[in-house]
Amino acid sequence: MRMRERDLVQTGIGLGRYGSLSLAYVRETYRDSPLQQTLGLTQTINFGHTGTLNLTVTRTHTAADLPTPAQNSTSAYLIFVVPLSNRRAASLTGVGGSGAGAPSNQVIASLTQSPPVGPGSGYRLNLSTAGNYDADWRQQFHSADLELEAARNMGLNGQSATLSGAMTFIDGQLNTTRSVNGSFAEYAPADPAYVGHLLPSRHNAAPPLRDRKFADSSVERDGFELPVREHRAMAPSHGFAAASHREAALRG
């Protein structure tokens, strides 16, 4: 499917010790497929060191595309995540739904250890009551990464092995390099910056940016330094937030 345009409207409210509640509406148009609209409701409750419970229910409507009639589907995901250490966590997920495109009913148990930023190892193991599994092991070296994966899904088995690395030759020196997934950079502009489409007068304007209690936001400035395509505002820990976003796919 070749996307033409995606419209997103999202709102959320913090409920204190009862977690947060968010509602999202997505409208997607395609060049070669019918219009699709999705409404999603998510409830998240944090139990501190014990874990986090997340319930998401979505309803998707696909417009008619003759001779195919309009289709509706409902999906539900109940996830409980338990932190075991700084880089290790276990989760139990219940998945179900009805209608075209909805996931099959199953329970998935997962154990994950994220690899460190530098050398070290990480793994992921998923097992489901539907007979599916996904096992992944990653070893990071100073100048290369090795990843082994085996999976089974809907009766199909697959295995893969990936070795990645890079070298640079700059000013007569040969150096080995490796990518860092999930890295970040701090940005302190001298000129005004936009945070979630809100323009404070300066980086330390009141209220300070660090006090904006959004779980996810975006920073944008004019020019080529920070090309940003998507802007999202998630539900804050307390209070109310709303955001909208419109994105049009470029014609190729």
N, C-alpha and C positions, 0 to 999 in steps of 0.2 A: 504494500500500500504506500502511495506517495502522498504525504501530508501536504495540504494546502494552507491550513490555518488552525491554530489552537487557541481557544479562549478559556481562561481560568479565573474563577471567582472563589475566594476562600475566606472564611471567617472562623474565629475561635474565641473561647471564653475560658478563663481560669476559674476553677471551682475550689481552690484551696486544697484541703486534705482529700477531697474527692477527685483530684486530678484535673484534667482539662478535657474540653469537648470542642471538636472542630467539625465544620461542615464545608465541603468543597463541591463545586460544580465545574465540569469540564465539557466543552463543546469542541469537537474536532471535525473538520472537513477534509476530504481527500480528493485528489484528482481522478482517481480510478475506483473509488469505493463510496458507499452511501454515508451520509451524516451519522455521527455517533455522539451520544450524550451520556454522561456518567454523573451520578450524584453519590457522594460518599460521606458517611458519618463515622467519626472516630472518637472513642473514649479511651483515655489513657490515665492510669492510676499508678503512682509510684509508691512502693512500700519501703523506701529507704534501702538498707543493705539487703533486705530480703529479696527484692526483685521489682519488676515492672510488668503490669498487666495492660495489654492493648487489645481493644476490640474494634474492628473495622468492618462495616457493612456497606456494600456498594450495589447500586442499581444502574444497569446499563441498557440504553435503548438505541437500537440500530434502525435507521429509517429503511423503508421499503426500497428495494432495487429490483424492479420487475425482471424476471418473473418471481423473484424471491420476496416474500412478504416481510413486514417489519418484525424485528426480533427483540425480545427482552430477556435479560438474565440478571440473577441476583447472586452475589458472592458474600461470604462471611469468613473472617479470619480472626481467631482468638489466639493471642501469643502471650506467653509468660516467660520472661527472661530473668535468669538468676546470675548475678556476677559472682565468679569464683575467685578471681584475683584481678590484678591490674589489666592483664591481657587475655584472661580466660573467662568464658561464660558458657552457660548451658541454657537451652530454651526448649519449650514444648509448644507446638503449634497445632491448632485444630482448624482444618480448612473444609469448606463445604459450599455448595451452591446448587442452583437450578437454572436451566435455560441454556441456550447456545453460547458456548465460550466460557461457561462457568467452570471452576475447578472441581475435580472429583472429590468426594468425601474421603478424608484421610487425616491421620495424626502423624506429625513429623517431630522427631526428637533430634536435637542438634547439640554438638559440643564443638566449640571454636576457641582457638588460641591465636590471637593476632601476632604476626611477626614483629620484632622490634624495628626501629628505624634503621639501625645498623645491622651488622652481621648477627645471625640467629635464625631460628626456625619458627614456623607456625603451621597450624593444621585446621581442617574443617571436616567434620563427619556428620552427615545427615542420614537418618534412617526413617522410612515411612511405613505405615501399615499397608500401603498399596503395593509393597514389594520394591519400591524405588530406593536408591541410595546414591550418595555423592560423597566421595572421600578425596580430600585434597591435602597435599603436604608441600610446603614451600621452605626451601633452605636459601638463606641470603648470605652471600660472601661479600668481601670488600669490593669486588669488581664484577660480580655476576650473580644471577639468581637462577635457581633450579626449582622447577615446579612439576610435581607428578599428580595426576588426577585420574580417578576411575569412577564411572557413574553408570547407573541403570535408570531408565525412564521409559515408561509405557512399553516395557518388554524389549527395549533396545539397550545394548551394552556398548560402552566406549571407554577408551583409555587414551591418555595423552601425556607427553613429556615435553617440557619447554625449558630451554636454556637461553637466557638473555643476558646481554652485557654490551658494553660499548667502550671505545677508545677514542681519545682526542689527540690531535697533533697540533700544538699551538706554540709558535715561537721556537720551533726546534725541539720541543719537549713532547714525549709520548706519555700520556696518562690514561689510566683505566677509570671508567665512570660507571655508575649504576643509577637507575631511577629510584625515587622515593615516593611511594604511593601515599596519598592523604597528607601531603605536606601543606604548609601554609606560609603566608608572609604577612607581617604587620605593615600597615600602610598609614602614614601620618602626613597627609598633604598639607602644603602651605596655603593652598587656595581652597575654596569651599568644596565639600564632598557631600554626596547624597547617600543617605542610609535608609533603605527601604522606601525610596522616593520622597523622603523627608529631608529638607535642606536646613541643617543647623548653620549658624553664621560662621562658626569655626569648629575645628576638630574637638575642642574642649568646651563647646558651647553648652549652656544649660538647657535641658538636662544632659549630662555627659553621655557620650555614646555607650560607655561601658554600663550605664544604668538602664539602657533600653533592654527590657527583659524578653527579647525574642529568641526563640530556639534557633532560628535560622534567618539570615538577612543577607543583603547584598550591598556592596559599595560600588559606586559608579562615579566617574568623572569624565568630562569631555576629553577627546584626544584619543591617541592610539595606545596609551600606557595600560589602560584597564578596559579591554573590550568585554562588556557584560551583555549576554543575550537574554538572561532570565532573571526575574526579580520575584522573590517569594517572601512572605511574612508568615511565620507559623504562630500558633497560639502561644501567648506569653504564659509565664508561670502563674501570674495573678493578673486579673483584669481582662480587658477585651481587645481584640485586634482583628483587623480585616484587611484584605489585600486583593487586588485584581491584577491580571496580567494578560496581555494580548500579544501573540507572536505569529507572524506571517512567514511562511517558508519562502525562500528565494527561488525564483524560477531559474532552472538550470538548462 
